[in-house]
Amino acid sequence: MEGTTPTDQIHAQAHVPSADPFALGEYLAQTLGGGWQASAGSLHFDGATVDFHAWPDGLRLDAYAASEADLAATERAIDEALRRLHAIGFAWRTRPSTLPGAAPLEPPVYNFPFDDDHDD
């Protein structure tokens, strides 16, 4: 993955409901060989990286992968680890704009209430 950035990778997200997202994050980091500090962590796989953050109602996962195959393998590894804790009821959602061949997103258009002569 050297030389790539999350913007040129496939991006998928998942939210894992949990009463104790901090323990869940720490478990993932210990089980899959990642890092966890305070309320955030990361995992590194061949061809993929996963960032995760504790939220009040669960753990949010953001996976970035170089290919759909790398993303699928990463999702499977995390799913298997979470199933051991009986953490179910979550699904991965791939951001369609990050799939290969997807049309680039159009930049946002801002309509500020200023006239054209405004220099600030």
Secondary structure as UniProt FT lines:
FT   TURN            2..3
FT   HELIX           6..8
FT   STRAND          10..17
FT   HELIX           21..32
FT   STRAND          35..37
FT   TURN            38..39
FT   STRAND          40..45
FT   TURN            46..47
FT   STRAND          48..55
FT   TURN            56..57
FT   STRAND          58..65
FT   HELIX           68..83
FT   TURN            84..86
FT   STRAND          93..94
FT   HELIX           96..98
FT   TURN            100..101
FT   TURN            116..117
//
